[in-house]
Amino acid sequence: MISGFRKLIVLACLLVIAGGGYLAWERYLRVHANAPPEGIVGQVACQLRLRDVKTSNLSPDDQPFLTNCLMGGYITKSDLDDAGLSP
C-alpha cells in the first residue's frame, strides 16, 4: 500500500515538473518570437519591417516587433513618426 502511494506521489511530482517546464517553454517562445535579432542583423530586420509597414504590408506582429526594435535602439521614435505609427 505504501509503495503504491509513493509511486502516486512520484507521478504527481513528475507531472507538476513537466507541466511547469512546458509552461515556461511556451512563455519563452512567446516572449522571444517577436524579438528582433541582435547586432547589425537586428538593425536591418527592423528597418525592413519598418519599410514594409510604410508600404502598407501589415502583419499581426508588427506592433510588438517594432516596439522591441524601438526598445533595443534599432529604430528611433522619429522613424515611427515617419511611418505614421505615432500615437
Summary of the structure (lengths in Angstrom):
residues: 87
radius of gyration: 21.7
end to end distance: 65.6
largest distance: 71.9
contacts: 195
relative contact order: 0.11
helix: 75%
strand: 0%
